[in-house]
Amino acid sequence: MTPVRRWITLPTTRRCWRSPGLSGWSSRPTMCWPGWYDTRMRPAVQPGVPTLVGSRRVALTIRQTSISVLAAAASSGARVSVPGTRSAAWRRMPPRDEAGQEFAMSIAWDEFYSSRVRWLKDSVTMDLRRIMGDPNVISFFAGLPDPALYPVEDIRLALDHVMAEQGREVLQHAPPAGDGLLKSYLTEKLRRGNVPAQEENMLVLSGSIQGLDLVAEMLLDPGDAVIVEDPTFSGALEVFAKYGARFITVPVDDEGLQVESLAATLLQQRAKFLYTMPTCHNPTGVDLSLARRRRLLAIAREFGLPLVTDDPYGELRYRGTAPPELLALDGEANVIMIGSFSKILAPGLRLGWLLAPSPVVETLRLEKLSADRSTNHLVQRLAAEMARQGMLDRYRETMVTVYGEKLEAILAAMRLYFPPAVKWTTPCGGYFIWVTLPVGLDASLLLERALAQQVAFIPGASFFAAGGGENTLRLCFVNTPLAQIPEGIQRLGRLITELIDGCGDDSPA
Ligand SMILES: Cc1ncc(COP(=O)(O)O)c(C=O)c1O
């Protein structure tokens, strides 16, 4: 193949030749700093030799003009690093196999990144990701449904039905705001809970996280403040951070968000919106009490504060009755309510929805149109069909029974095996229990030791927007096999006791 040669304009305003060849980028510099290649590059980067290259200026030249050398170095396993640059990605050029299957990076991509993506990070570390599928690990880690309960056969039957009856329709785009059948099911269900939902107030989403993303895109400019609960869902923090959010935190206790503290905060600072999980909060599992719900709505009205509620867990209630939705109490529609099928059907289907005043829905609909045009039509009809045939209700009843047993089992085990200095929440539903260790104990150290004993959980610090929470952790109880729960909690209890007693201290005496 003849290499294609073309001029490019670099951000440094210099121009140079580059030509993609079969084995990556193979140009020699022609315009920019002609002397560099021979005098600095060739001796500086040698295949197979870990190489440190000098200044940022040199680094730019190297990256933009002599990539073939870097590619050769990388393919031989060399580590090329440049002090004083913010580039991390280019130093990790992927190794290429003999056949040159993988693209070597010819551009320092991160030099071109927008400020938005610089905030992105994966809260799940590789170590934790590795244990997620390990059957030997007793995992209280991922906030995912129990896969043993997935209604696979029902889904197959409903899909067959949809394809047989509506196949030609569902293979077309869905309306950007969502499929009418699904919206009609959802709005009727919401109205039974006294939420004044109309189809024109609803937007169907590709997972509720998309709702958070669209709302953030709609409301946030870089530097804008968002009020979040402390602790809160770390996935939401990541979405808001992408839009340059500044976080103001308000604590959560056993009755949910401390609303008086919110009122005091609002006297001092303005924010674009409050993000809150009033029911079966992630990560604490608690519900916002009815009195606080009313007070929250009054505060929102008084300060003109938009509320964004996120409620993927509310339908999974094992004890008591669910408190009313904020929208069922709010006559003024200051609330954007976001819901999801991820916890009550399957996260892999990527299906969620939101409810908002219709002009807001229209703006969000336009954003969605430009993001992904519409949510998967087949999946929307699948959910509507499962609802029509009563499959969703049956599945929810099964989950409530099984997860409810798991909740009782884990609470009983914690009472039995956790030392008295440990405190935890007692949720009425959802997926999570929030554990507070004595101050000074570090949950990430506990995790390190727990992993060695084949037990996993999430240390709580990642749920705090402004730092802190090192002595907290989140346990997800729904996804662990019932029979493993007592053993897992016993191991954790033993490790916590060792940490409290100082027996687990690795440092020499
Ligand atoms: C509070 C909360 N909101 C949103 C999500 C994401 O849900 P979805 O899969 O619908 O995007 C999660 C998932 O863990 C969650 O816990």
The ligand as a MOL file (V3000), in Angstrom:
LIG
                    3D

  0  0  0     0  0            999 V3000
M  V30 BEGIN CTAB
M  V30 COUNTS 16 16 0 0 0
M  V30 BEGIN ATOM
M  V30 1 C -28.4740 5.7320 42.0600 0
M  V30 2 C -28.1640 5.2010 40.6970 0
M  V30 3 N -28.5140 5.9080 39.6210 0
M  V30 4 C -28.2670 5.4650 38.3820 0
M  V30 5 C -27.6280 4.2600 38.1680 0
M  V30 6 C -27.3600 3.8240 36.7580 0
M  V30 7 O -28.4430 3.1830 36.2690 0
M  V30 8 P -28.6320 2.8020 34.7250 0
M  V30 9 O -28.1050 1.4210 34.5740 0
M  V30 10 O -30.1120 2.8930 34.5160 0
M  V30 11 O -27.9050 3.7930 33.8950 0
M  V30 12 C -27.2500 3.4870 39.2520 0
M  V30 13 C -26.5600 2.2200 39.0470 0
M  V30 14 O -25.8830 1.6930 39.8840 0
M  V30 15 C -27.5170 3.9650 40.5500 0
M  V30 16 O -27.1850 3.2720 41.6450 0
M  V30 END ATOM
M  V30 BEGIN BOND
M  V30 1 1 1 2
M  V30 2 1 2 3
M  V30 3 2 2 15
M  V30 4 2 3 4
M  V30 5 1 4 5
M  V30 6 1 5 6
M  V30 7 2 5 12
M  V30 8 1 6 7
M  V30 9 1 7 8
M  V30 10 2 8 9
M  V30 11 1 8 10
M  V30 12 1 8 11
M  V30 13 1 12 13
M  V30 14 1 12 15
M  V30 15 2 13 14
M  V30 16 1 15 16
M  V30 END BOND
M  V30 END CTAB
M  END
